[in-house]
Amino acid sequence: MDWAILIFEILLAVAVFLIGLFVKNYLPSYMDEKGKNLATKEDIEEITRKTEEVQKEFREGFELFSNDVKFKYDFFYKQYSELYCKLYAIIIQSEYVRHFIELTDKRTISFEEAPFLEITPTHKETTTFNISKANGSSVTRKTEEIETPISQFNKKELCDYIISNGSLASQKLLKLAVAYRFAADHYSGNGSGGSIDVKDIADEEEFRMIKDIVVAIVQDYNLLRKELKLDYNENEIKTGIPEL
């Protein structure tokens, strides 16, 4: 019995010693490694979460950017196709009139002298002969103006067209068109004689603003073509003076 108790105590002592060695040497390193593994897992989860957040923010930001780009492109194209193409064509018509006068009359009219040349309507004159025994003979002449696509747009109507399409015009062009319409009411060349008191000032303002309007149209037109990746005239952007 004593031997059995002694052997048991020895085995218990060895077991305690081995457990002590395990706790002292292996368990700390094991726990440390488990801690590292746990930390690594948590780090990966955190990195994954952050990555997903960044991707979400990027997708949302890119979607907003794409929508903004599409909106601007669609609006620029609408401006270009529905307003500025027609305005620019009218300006080029004016420039060709300038060129035609130079070819036919050998007379040069500079842009500074006349930024916009109007085409007057065609005049049709009708002569009617009335022959009557009772009242004798009489002659009646009637003159009427016939608008053509070429004469349709004078300066005032050009500005009215800009105003009626104001949602597509640049802020600068719209302001000029509205101001020009007011000056044109007092301008001596508008057909009504203008107001004597303000005629000189109105004439100066009318000239200044129609020039600014032409320059704005030419620059806006080319800038829109540049934004739309179409060919454009860099010199017209710089000067605002149309070129044939």
C-alpha positions in Angstrom: 0.0 0.0 0.0 2.8 2.4 0.9 4.5 1.6 -2.4 1.3 2.3 -4.2 0.9 5.6 -2.5 4.5 6.5 -3.2 4.2 5.6 -6.8 0.9 7.6 -7.1 2.6 10.7 -5.5 5.5 10.3 -7.8 3.3 10.1 -10.8 1.2 13.0 -9.6 4.4 15.1 -9.1 5.5 14.2 -12.6 2.1 15.1 -13.9 2.1 18.4 -12.1 5.6 19.1 -13.4 4.6 18.3 -17.0 1.5 20.4 -16.6 3.6 23.2 -15.2 6.0 22.9 -18.2 3.0 23.0 -20.6 1.5 26.0 -18.9 4.8 27.8 -18.7 6.2 27.0 -22.2 3.5 25.8 -24.6 0.3 27.4 -23.4 1.6 31.1 -23.6 2.8 30.6 -27.1 -0.3 28.8 -28.1 -2.5 31.5 -26.6 -0.3 34.1 -28.3 -0.7 32.4 -31.6 -4.4 32.1 -31.1 -4.5 35.8 -30.3 -2.6 36.5 -33.5 -5.0 34.4 -35.5 -7.9 36.2 -33.9 -6.4 39.6 -34.5 -5.6 38.6 -38.1 -9.2 37.6 -38.7 -10.5 40.8 -37.1 -8.1 42.8 -39.2 -9.2 41.1 -42.4 -12.9 41.7 -41.5 -12.1 45.4 -40.8 -10.1 45.7 -44.1 -12.9 44.0 -46.0 -15.5 46.3 -44.4 -13.5 49.4 -45.2 -12.9 48.2 -48.8 -16.6 47.7 -49.3 -17.4 51.1 -47.9 -14.8 52.7 -50.2 -16.2 50.8 -53.2 -19.8 51.8 -52.3 -18.7 55.5 -52.0 -16.8 55.2 -55.3 -19.8 53.7 -57.0 -22.2 56.3 -55.7 -19.7 59.1 -56.5 -19.1 57.7 -60.0 -22.8 57.4 -60.6 -23.4 61.1 -59.6 -20.4 62.1 -61.7 -21.8 60.1 -64.7 -25.3 61.6 -64.3 -23.8 65.1 -64.1 -21.7 64.5 -67.2 -24.6 63.1 -69.1 -26.9 66.0 -68.0 -24.3 68.5 -69.1 -23.7 66.8 -72.4 -27.4 66.5 -73.2 -28.0 70.2 -72.2 -25.0 71.3 -74.3 -26.3 69.4 -77.3 -29.8 70.9 -76.8 -28.3 74.4 -76.7 -26.2 73.7 -79.8 -28.9 72.0 -81.9 -31.9 74.0 -81.0 -30.5 77.5 -80.5 -27.0 78.3 -81.4 -26.8 76.4 -84.8 -29.6 78.7 -86.1 -28.1 81.8 -84.5 -24.7 81.1 -85.9 -26.1 80.4 -89.4 -27.8 83.9 -89.3 -24.5 85.5 -88.4 -22.7 83.7 -91.2 -25.5 84.9 -93.6 -24.6 88.4 -92.5 -20.9 87.8 -93.1 -21.7 86.5 -96.6 -23.6 89.7 -97.3 -20.5 91.6 -96.3 -18.4 89.5 -98.6 -21.0 89.8 -101.5 -21.0 93.6 -101.2 -17.2 93.5 -101.5 -17.4 91.4 -104.6 -20.1 93.4 -106.3 -19.6 96.9 -105.2 -15.8 96.7 -104.5 -16.6 98.2 -101.1 -15.3 96.8 -97.8 -17.4 97.0 -94.7 -15.5 95.9 -91.7 -16.9 94.1 -88.7 -16.1 97.1 -86.5 -18.2 99.4 -88.9 -21.2 97.0 -89.1 -21.2 93.9 -86.9 -24.5 92.7 -88.3 -25.8 93.4 -91.8 -29.6 93.1 -92.3 -31.3 92.0 -95.5 -34.4 94.1 -96.3 -37.6 92.4 -97.4 -38.4 92.1 -101.1 -40.7 94.8 -102.3 -43.5 93.9 -104.6 -45.2 96.7 -106.5 -48.6 96.2 -108.1 -50.1 98.7 -110.5 -53.8 98.6 -111.2 -55.4 100.5 -114.1 -59.1 101.4 -113.6 -60.9 102.4 -116.7 -64.4 103.8 -116.3 -66.6 105.8 -118.7 -68.4 107.5 -115.9 -65.4 108.4 -113.7 -62.6 108.3 -116.2 -59.4 106.3 -115.9 -57.2 106.0 -112.8 -54.0 104.2 -111.8 -53.5 102.6 -108.4 -50.1 101.5 -107.2 -49.7 99.2 -104.2 -46.3 98.3 -102.7 -46.0 95.4 -100.2 -43.1 93.9 -98.4 -42.5 90.2 -98.9 -40.4 88.5 -96.2 -38.1 85.8 -97.3 -36.0 83.3 -95.3 -33.1 85.6 -95.9 -34.8 88.8 -94.7 -36.8 87.1 -91.9 -34.3 87.8 -89.2 -33.4 91.4 -88.6 -31.6 92.5 -85.4 -34.7 92.9 -83.3 -36.2 89.6 -84.3 -32.8 87.9 -83.7 -33.0 89.1 -80.1 -36.6 88.1 -79.8 -35.7 84.6 -80.9 -32.9 84.5 -78.2 -35.4 85.6 -75.6 -38.1 83.1 -76.6 -35.4 80.4 -76.2 -33.9 82.0 -73.1 -33.7 78.6 -71.3 -31.0 77.5 -73.8 -29.1 80.8 -74.1 -26.1 81.6 -72.0 -26.7 84.1 -69.2 -24.6 86.8 -71.0 -26.4 86.4 -74.3 -29.9 86.5 -72.7 -29.0 89.7 -70.8 -27.7 91.3 -74.0 -30.8 90.3 -76.0 -33.2 91.8 -73.3 -31.2 95.0 -73.1 -31.0 95.3 -76.9 -34.8 95.0 -77.2 -35.2 98.0 -74.9 -32.6 100.1 -76.8 -34.1 99.2 -80.1 -37.4 100.8 -79.1 -35.6 104.2 -79.0 -33.1 103.5 -81.8 -33.4 105.9 -84.7 -33.1 103.1 -87.3 -36.0 101.1 -86.1 -38.5 102.6 -88.5 -40.4 104.7 -86.0 -37.9 107.5 -85.8 -37.0 106.9 -82.2 -37.2 109.3 -79.3 -35.4 112.6 -80.0 -34.4 113.0 -76.4 -32.5 109.7 -76.2 -31.9 108.9 -79.8 -28.1 109.5 -79.8 -27.6 107.4 -76.6 -29.9 104.7 -78.0 -28.0 104.6 -81.3 -24.7 104.1 -79.5 -26.2 101.4 -77.2 -27.8 99.6 -80.1 -24.5 99.5 -82.0 -22.6 98.3 -78.9 -25.0 95.6 -78.0 -25.6 94.1 -81.4 -21.8 93.8 -81.7 -21.6 92.1 -78.3 -24.5 89.8 -79.2 -22.7 88.7 -82.4 -19.5 88.1 -80.5 -21.3 86.1 -77.8 -23.1 83.9 -80.3 -19.9 83.1 -82.2 -18.0 82.3 -79.0 -20.8 80.3 -77.4 -21.3 78.3 -80.6 -17.7 77.3 -80.9 -17.3 76.6 -77.2 -20.3 74.2 -77.4 -18.8 72.5 -80.4 -15.6 72.1 -78.4 -17.5 70.6 -75.4 -19.3 68.2 -77.8 -16.0 67.1 -79.3 -16.8 68.6 -82.7 -14.5 70.6 -84.9 -14.4 74.3 -83.9 -12.6 77.6 -84.7 -10.2 78.5 -82.0 -9.7 82.0 -83.5 -13.5 82.6 -83.3 -13.4 81.7 -79.7 -10.7 84.2 -79.0 -12.1 87.1 -81.0 -15.8 86.4 -81.4 -15.5 87.6 -85.0 -17.1 85.2 -87.5 -15.0 83.9 -90.4 -16.3 82.6 -93.7 
